[in-house]
Amino acid sequence: MINVLIIGFTGIGNLVFFHPVMRNIKSHYPDCKITLITFNSKLDILVQNNLVDKIHVYPDFTHYNSYKYIKLLTKFILQMIKLRQKRYDISFVPFSGTSVSKYHLLSWLINAKKRYIHISNKQIFFYRLFNDCKTTENVHDVFQNLNLIRDMVKNPSPAFYFKKPVLREEDQQLFQNAVDSKLIKIGLQPGVKAHFDDSRRWPAEKYIQLINMISKKIEVCVYLFGVEEEREILDLISSGITCEKKLFCGENLDKVIDVISLMDYFVGNDSSLLHIATTFSIPVLGLYGPTNPTRTAPFTSNSIFIKASKFINPKYQLGFESDYKNGVDVNFDELSATIVYKRFCELLKC
């Protein structure tokens, strides 16, 4: 039996792009045991889809300052050293949009028998520490991750889907209300995690304009999603749109995933919930500011995106081309609601 460890501290969106790797491993090695370690919630959807066997959740200390940071970091390192004693057969670090050298070192600390990571040509030092995979230019993150298992699985499948979640008892009424409703359900995530730069957010007033345009064309109910730090933005949008709406702010991630699975369409910035929606084959419209759709475009065929500006922030390039040639040549905050509305109308025809 193969014991596999997924070092999933790089973010929820990165885990979503990594789940085809888990599916391929489970398909080719049915007796294997996959353990996920993460800063996020338990992500029951991965267990329900038989992609992982165990999930260990650790407090996210990365955004604290000074004493509390040092205290939590020390505790975290001691917990990782305990994992070293389990001597996993294989460990993986999913591909990420930002520097993950600290997680490469963590992989070394846990010391699985084989350690697979993504590295660039500049990271020569890591060649001596890890079984590695070079970063490939102009390839989607899903394929970057599948490159990691090229020695384990011949022609790995990029199949990208989750089965509909098993709703918890407390969510059954919500599900029934959504089913009974004759309104088109549109999920909306207007933000990204609070510690990310605001340049990844399309302005709230533009979302208001967009939804009011859509509600004149079709009868909709908008489901607004966000973390507690984004409540002000969500309240602003909620007060400005004229259609029926429901607010899910600061909710448990597993409940949010349950609700997203009920949507007919989903609109949002390049963020984790947008990509979770694609796993349920929900038609998605992604709005991209400084991030690179070559790497993180919605992965399903019934989804579309708009890249505002040809510019890509250097921290999202990671060896890819410096500009995106097919971008709409305006700044993200200048991207008009009319342009986005026209693209959404294309989505309605998909």
Secondary structure as the mmCIF struct_conf table of DSSP 4:
data_model
#
loop_
_struct_conf.conf_type_id
_struct_conf.id
_struct_conf.beg_label_comp_id
_struct_conf.beg_label_asym_id
_struct_conf.beg_label_seq_id
_struct_conf.end_label_comp_id
_struct_conf.end_label_asym_id
_struct_conf.end_label_seq_id
STRN STRN1 ASN A 3 ILE A 7
TURN_TY1_P TURN_TY1_P1 PHE A 9 THR A 10
HELX_RH_AL_P HELX_RH_AL_P1 ILE A 12 HIS A 28
TURN_TY1_P TURN_TY1_P2 PRO A 30 ASP A 31
STRN STRN2 LYS A 33 THR A 38
BEND BEND1 PHE A 39 ASN A 40
HELX_RH_AL_P HELX_RH_AL_P2 ASP A 44 GLN A 48
TURN_TY1_P TURN_TY1_P3 ASN A 49 ASN A 50
BEND BEND2 LEU A 51 LEU A 51
BEND BEND3 ASP A 53 ASP A 53
STRN STRN3 LYS A 54 VAL A 57
TURN_TY1_P TURN_TY1_P4 THR A 62 HIS A 63
HELX_RH_AL_P HELX_RH_AL_P3 SER A 66 ARG A 84
TURN_TY1_P TURN_TY1_P5 GLN A 85 LYS A 86
BEND BEND4 ASP A 89 ASP A 89
STRN STRN4 ILE A 90 PHE A 92
BEND BEND5 GLY A 97 THR A 98
HELX_RH_AL_P HELX_RH_AL_P4 SER A 101 ILE A 110
TURN_TY1_P TURN_TY1_P6 ASN A 111 ASN A 111
BEND BEND6 LYS A 113 LYS A 113
STRN STRN5 LYS A 114 ILE A 119
TURN_TY1_P TURN_TY1_P7 ASN A 121 LYS A 122
HELX_RH_AL_P HELX_RH_AL_P5 ILE A 124 TYR A 127
TURN_TY1_P TURN_TY1_P8 ARG A 128 LEU A 129
BEND BEND7 PHE A 130 PHE A 130
STRN STRN6 ASN A 131 LYS A 134
HELX_LH_PP_P HELX_LH_PP_P1 THR A 135 THR A 136
TURN_TY1_P TURN_TY1_P9 GLU A 137 ASN A 138
HELX_RH_AL_P HELX_RH_AL_P6 ASP A 141 LEU A 146
HELX_RH_3T_P HELX_RH_3T_P1 ASN A 147 ILE A 149
TURN_TY1_P TURN_TY1_P10 ARG A 150 MET A 152
BEND BEND8 VAL A 153 ASN A 155
HELX_LH_PP_P HELX_LH_PP_P2 LYS A 163 PRO A 165
HELX_RH_3T_P HELX_RH_3T_P2 GLU A 169 ASP A 171
HELX_RH_AL_P HELX_RH_AL_P7 GLN A 172 ASP A 180
BEND BEND9 LEU A 183 LEU A 183
STRN STRN7 ILE A 184 GLN A 189
TURN_TY1_P TURN_TY1_P11 ALA A 194 HIS A 195
BEND BEND10 PHE A 196 PHE A 196
HELX_RH_3T_P HELX_RH_3T_P3 ASP A 198 ARG A 200
BEND BEND11 ARG A 201 ARG A 201
HELX_LH_PP_P HELX_LH_PP_P3 TRP A 202 PRO A 203
HELX_RH_AL_P HELX_RH_AL_P8 ALA A 204 LYS A 217
BEND BEND12 ILE A 218 ILE A 218
STRN STRN8 VAL A 220 GLY A 226
HELX_RH_3T_P HELX_RH_3T_P4 GLU A 228 GLU A 230
HELX_RH_AL_P HELX_RH_AL_P9 ARG A 231 GLY A 240
BEND BEND13 CYS A 243 CYS A 243
STRN STRN9 GLU A 244 CYS A 249
BEND BEND14 GLY A 250 GLY A 250
HELX_RH_AL_P HELX_RH_AL_P10 LEU A 253 ILE A 260
TURN_TY1_P TURN_TY1_P12 SER A 261 LEU A 262
BEND BEND15 ASP A 264 ASP A 264
STRN STRN10 TYR A 265 ASN A 269
BEND BEND16 ASP A 270 SER A 271
HELX_RH_AL_P HELX_RH_AL_P11 SER A 272 THR A 279
TURN_TY1_P TURN_TY1_P13 PHE A 280 SER A 281
STRN STRN11 VAL A 284 TYR A 288
BEND BEND17 GLY A 289 THR A 291
HELX_RH_AL_P HELX_RH_AL_P12 PRO A 293 THR A 296
BEND BEND18 ALA A 297 ALA A 297
BEND BEND19 THR A 300 THR A 300
TURN_TY1_P TURN_TY1_P14 SER A 301 ASN A 302
STRN STRN12 ILE A 304 LYS A 307
STRN STRN13 ALA A 308 ALA A 308
BEND BEND20 SER A 309 LYS A 310
STRN STRN14 PHE A 311 PHE A 311
HELX_RH_3T_P HELX_RH_3T_P5 PRO A 314 TYR A 316
TURN_TY1_P TURN_TY1_P15 GLN A 317 GLY A 319
BEND BEND21 PHE A 320 PHE A 320
BEND BEND22 SER A 322 SER A 322
STRN STRN15 ASP A 323 ASP A 323
TURN_TY1_P TURN_TY1_P16 LYS A 325 ASN A 326
BEND BEND23 GLY A 327 GLY A 327
STRN STRN16 VAL A 328 VAL A 328
BEND BEND24 ASP A 329 VAL A 330
HELX_RH_3T_P HELX_RH_3T_P6 PHE A 332 GLU A 334
HELX_RH_AL_P HELX_RH_AL_P13 ALA A 337 LYS A 349
#
